Amino acid sequence: MTRWFHRTAQALCAMTVLTACGPAGDEPAAPATTTSSPTRTTLDTPVTIAPPTTTVDPYAGLPLIDSVSWTESVDGARLQVYPTVAGRKTTAPTAEQLAWQEILALDATADAPGMYDQFRCHWVWARMVAPDKPSWNLEPWRPAVGYPATVSANCNPGGPER
């Protein structure tokens, strides 16, 4: 039993990379080294180590919005938002908020009622349906109806884009 206990304790120490483990009165155990093998063996039981599940965003740190510009349409003012390649392709969960912050940094007047819902609709849906659309058009004259109604109106509450 004592031999089994010491072997088990040493195996646990090696697995947790502790340096001060070992039988009482012995020198501290040397730090455990890791190998590139996906399986380690402890006693007679193999332990499988799963590969990391996090995915690195290849677009991290890149601008998501290239530019914005105001134009006039028959219905009123229109902010044209031109996303970058990174803005069109990233799937990072925080990218939507980062892109909106970039828009506001380029033109703070974009923060008008309903504009964020229009932007979010383009970010989520237009990128899938029309990934090569040159610009996303946000119009402050459109009614602020909330995100679900904006999506139901194909990102254009209050009437179609003209």
Secondary structure, 3 states (H helix, E strand, C coil): CHHHHHHHHHHHHHHHCCCCCCCCCCCCCCCCCCCCCCEEEECCEEEECCCCCCCCCCCCCCCCEEEEEEEEECCEEEEEEEECHHHHHCCCCCHHHHHHHHHHHHCHHHCCCCHHHHHHHHHHHHHHHCCCCCCEEECCCCCCCCHHHHHHCCCCCCCCCC
